[in-house]
């Protein structure tokens, strides 16, 4: 069964490299402090496009009459996203700058601040607990640690909601997800922000973040001990190959299993300084390859069924060379969306766009999302 389409704002998610002067914005663009850089309907100039690219913005929502029935609904209100990112950024920086030789956050308000942010997140996501998860955020590129922490929280909380978790359990899971990487604030900066792959000894240093996070959180007011254990266990794996303790599936808490799964997916689908992002279906294949060895198979399956790996409005390229935009998500096959073709294989605009349902045309596959392309495709 397909997800029902809505009629609303005209927009299409376009890579910044493909944006041209004269295009109009379909959604606001925010800076790190949550202030509006550019409002909806603003006509882009070449200078604007160049400045946005310098800020690290990879995509923009663009008005397009050919896609006027697509509404790209973010699971979070803009206000909630800005509030949550601001809390993560502010509190993580405080912990990072605290040079005291103790493994306690030392700020009694940190738990309260994160609980307030999480309450907003849960309230937003609870408005439609059975919705497919679509992460669509356009803002100045923030520090990966902050964006990743929020993304993992959104994924984990939505999965908990769809799995019937109580409000109390959602709070513990959500806090564990928001704070799963807080231990990285105690990793040496030259290791944490190294623009390349880590050497073996550097990786061993990075692995300490799980234990650091637990020590930071375990005695913190307003942070449940179970949330602290999420920081400790999110790199443990079903077969005992994870760290820091190498425990096996039965000894890993369910919350940590969820967080470990979505942490891996978001990391694989995020562009880093030293590598390009994987395409979403490639990351999903990696999760399936690790089902029941690295990740619990039933959780991988639930994740597959609840995450729209190609969100509405995103620009995709097919193995035919044609380029289009995702206009519908097949609920039973979210990895096989409906694509409206806008350009032919030669990059020429199609006068009369048409739609291809990838769930019915199995020879067609997505080989590019925005500016990320899959190589060696026949």
Residue pairs with C-beta under 8 A, 6 or more apart in sequence:
1 331
1 332
2 328
2 329
2 330
2 331
2 338
3 132
3 308
3 328
3 329
3 330
3 331
5 69
5 70
5 71
5 327
5 328
6 69
6 71
6 73
7 68
7 69
7 71
8 71
9 26
9 27
9 40
9 63
9 71
10 26
10 63
10 64
10 65
10 67
10 68
10 70
11 26
11 27
11 61
11 62
11 63
11 64
11 67
11 70
11 71
11 72
11 313
12 26
12 61
12 62
12 63
12 64
12 66
12 67
12 70
12 313
12 315
12 325
13 59
13 60
13 61
13 62
13 72
13 136
13 311
13 313
13 314
13 315
13 325
13 370
14 23
14 59
14 60
14 61
14 62
14 315
14 370
15 58
15 59
15 315
15 370
15 371
16 49
16 52
16 53
16 57
16 58
16 59
16 60
17 53
17 371
18 315
18 371
19 44
19 49
19 60
19 62
20 44
20 49
21 44
21 45
21 46
21 49
22 43
22 44
23 43
23 44
23 60
23 62
23 63
24 41
24 42
24 43
24 44
24 62
24 63
25 38
25 39
25 40
25 41
25 42
25 44
25 60
25 61
25 62
25 63
26 40
26 60
26 61
26 62
26 63
26 64
27 40
27 60
27 61
27 72
27 138
28 36
28 37
28 38
28 39
28 40
28 78
28 138
29 36
29 37
29 38
29 52
29 57
29 60
29 138
29 139
29 140
30 36
30 37
30 78
30 82
30 138
30 139
30 140
31 37
31 55
31 139
31 140
32 85
32 89
32 139
32 140
32 142
33 86
34 82
34 83
34 85
34 86
37 52
37 55
37 140
38 48
38 52
41 63
42 48
44 60
52 60
55 140
55 141
56 140
56 141
57 138
57 139
57 140
57 141
58 141
58 271
58 370
58 371
59 138
59 370
60 138
61 72
61 138
61 313
64 325
66 340
66 342
66 353
67 313
67 325
67 327
67 340
67 342
69 327
70 312
70 313
70 325
70 327
71 312
72 134
72 136
72 311
72 312
72 313
73 134
73 136
73 312
74 81
74 134
74 135
74 136
74 137
75 124
75 125
75 128
75 131
75 133
75 134
75 135
75 154
75 158
76 84
76 121
76 124
76 125
76 154
77 124
80 120
80 121
80 124
81 137
81 139
81 150
83 117
83 120
84 117
84 118
84 120
84 121
84 150
84 153
84 178
85 139
85 142
85 146
85 147
85 150
87 113
87 114
87 116
87 117
88 117
88 146
88 149
88 150
88 178
89 142
89 143
89 146
90 113
91 107
91 110
91 113
91 114
92 145
92 146
92 149
92 182
92 185
94 107
94 110
95 105
95 107
95 110
95 182
95 185
95 186
95 216
96 185
96 186
98 105
98 106
98 107
100 106
103 186
103 212
103 215
103 216
104 215
104 216
104 219
104 220
105 216
105 217
105 220
108 220
108 221
110 220
110 222
110 223
111 220
111 221
111 222
111 223
112 221
112 222
114 175
114 178
114 179
114 222
114 223
115 171
115 175
115 222
117 178
118 153
118 157
118 171
118 174
118 175
118 178
121 153
121 154
121 157
121 174
122 157
122 161
122 167
122 170
122 171
122 174
125 154
125 157
125 158
125 161
126 161
129 158
129 161
129 162
130 162
131 158
132 306
132 307
132 308
132 329
132 331
132 334
133 154
133 155
133 158
133 159
133 306
133 307
133 308
134 308
134 311
134 312
134 329
135 151
135 154
135 155
135 311
136 311
136 312
136 313
136 314
137 147
141 147
144 270
144 272
145 181
145 184
145 192
147 270
148 181
148 263
148 266
148 267
148 270
149 177
149 178
149 179
149 180
149 181
149 182
150 178
151 262
151 266
152 177
152 178
152 180
152 181
152 259
152 262
152 263
152 266
153 174
153 177
153 178
155 177
155 262
155 265
155 266
155 303
155 307
156 173
156 174
156 176
156 177
156 255
156 258
156 259
156 262
157 170
157 173
157 174
157 177
158 306
159 258
159 262
159 299
159 302
159 303
159 306
160 169
160 170
160 173
160 174
160 258
161 170
162 302
162 306
163 302
165 173
169 255
171 224
172 224
172 226
172 227
172 255
173 227
173 230
173 255
173 258
173 259
175 223
175 224
175 227
175 230
176 226
176 227
176 228
176 229
176 230
176 231
176 234
176 255
176 256
176 259
177 230
177 258
177 259
177 262
179 213
179 217
179 223
179 227
179 230
179 231
180 213
180 230
180 231
180 234
180 259
180 263
181 209
181 213
181 231
181 263
182 213
182 216
182 217
182 231
183 208
183 209
183 210
183 211
183 212
183 213
183 214
183 215
183 216
183 231
184 192
184 206
184 209
184 212
184 213
185 212
185 216
186 208
186 209
186 212
186 216
187 205
187 206
187 208
187 209
187 212
188 205
191 198
191 202
191 205
191 206
192 206
194 202
195 273
195 274
196 273
196 274
197 274
198 206
207 235
207 243
207 244
208 244
210 231
210 232
210 233
210 234
210 235
210 243
210 244
211 232
211 244
213 228
213 231
213 232
214 228
214 229
214 231
214 232
216 231
217 223
217 227
217 228
217 231
218 225
218 228
220 228
226 253
226 255
227 255
229 253
229 255
229 256
230 253
230 255
230 256
230 259
232 244
232 256
233 247
233 252
233 253
233 256
233 260
234 256
234 259
234 260
234 263
235 242
235 243
235 244
235 260
235 263
236 242
236 243
236 245
236 246
236 247
236 251
236 252
236 256
236 260
237 260
237 290
237 293
237 294
237 295
238 248
238 249
238 252
238 257
238 292
238 293
238 294
238 295
238 296
239 248
239 249
239 293
239 294
240 246
240 247
240 248
241 293
241 294
242 260
242 294
249 257
249 296
252 260
257 295
257 296
257 299
258 299
260 295
261 287
261 295
261 296
261 299
261 300
261 303
262 303
264 283
264 286
264 287
264 294
264 295
265 283
265 284
265 287
265 303
265 307
268 277
268 278
268 282
268 283
268 286
269 277
269 278
269 279
269 280
269 283
270 277
271 277
271 372
276 372
277 372
278 286
279 366
279 367
279 368
279 369
279 372
279 374
280 309
280 310
280 335
280 369
281 309
281 335
281 365
281 366
282 374
283 309
284 304
284 309
284 335
287 295
287 300
287 303
287 304
288 300
288 304
290 300
291 297
291 300
304 334
304 335
305 334
307 334
308 329
308 334
308 337
309 334
309 335
310 316
310 326
310 329
310 334
310 335
310 337
310 366
310 369
311 326
311 329
312 326
312 327
312 328
312 329
313 325
313 326
314 325
314 326
314 369
314 370
315 323
315 324
315 325
315 369
315 370
316 323
316 324
316 325
316 326
316 337
316 339
316 366
316 368
316 369
317 323
317 366
317 367
317 368
317 369
317 373
318 324
318 339
318 341
318 356
318 364
318 365
318 366
318 367
319 364
319 365
319 366
319 367
319 377
320 345
320 364
321 344
321 345
321 346
322 341
322 343
322 344
322 345
323 341
323 342
323 343
323 347
323 368
324 339
324 340
324 341
324 342
324 343
324 353
324 356
325 339
325 340
325 342
326 337
326 338
326 339
326 340
327 337
327 338
327 339
327 340
327 355
328 337
328 338
329 337
329 338
330 336
330 337
330 338
330 357
330 358
330 359
332 359
333 358
333 359
336 357
336 358
336 359
336 362
337 358
337 366
338 355
338 356
338 357
338 358
338 359
339 355
339 356
339 358
339 366
340 353
340 354
340 355
341 350
341 353
341 354
341 355
341 356
342 349
342 350
342 353
343 349
343 350
344 350
356 364
358 364
358 365
358 366
365 377
367 373
367 374
367 377
368 374
